[in-house]
Amino acid sequence: MAYGNKVKFHYDVPVYIKAQLAAAAKKMNMTATELLSRTIEEEYARVKGIQAEKDSK
């Protein structure tokens, strides 16, 4: 579901991962959803960078 330019994720995530995500987010002073969003965006950018490198060779 979109909220402005933010996306709320609805995943069936195991409880132990939710706990780790919540703990890490708390240390970074953000919500677990924000941390998950940031992680997904960073990984997407990384993969796109790798694909661009392969395409330019």
N, C-alpha and C positions, 0 to 999 in steps of 0.2 A: 504494500500500500504506500502510495506516495504522499508525503506531507511537505508541500512546498518543493524544495529541492533536496529533501532528505527521503530516504526510503526506509521503511520499517520492514525488517526481515522476519519471516515466519518459517523457521526451519525446525525440523524434528532433531534437535541437538541433544546428545546424551547429557545426563545430569552432571557428570563429572567434568565435562567440557564447559558447560554453563558456569559451573563453580569457578573453574580456572579463568574463564573469560571475565567473569564478574570481579574476581580478585585482581586481575591485571588491570582492568578498567578503573577500579577504585584507586589503585596506585597512581594511575595517570590522570586522575580527577576527571573522568568522563564516564558515560554510560556504556554498558556492554554493547548495545546496538551501535553506538558511535564507533567503538573500537572495532567491532566486526566490519562495519562499513569501511573504515579506514584501511583495515587489513586487506579486504577484498579489492579496494581501489588500487592499493599499492601492488598487489600481486598481479592485477590486470595490467597495470602499466609496465611491470617487469616482463611479463609474458609478451606484451606487444613490442617491447624493446628488443627482445630476443628474436621475435619474428621479423622485425625490421632489419636486424643484422643479417639474418639468413637470406632475406630477400635481396639485400644489397650486394651479396657476394656472387 
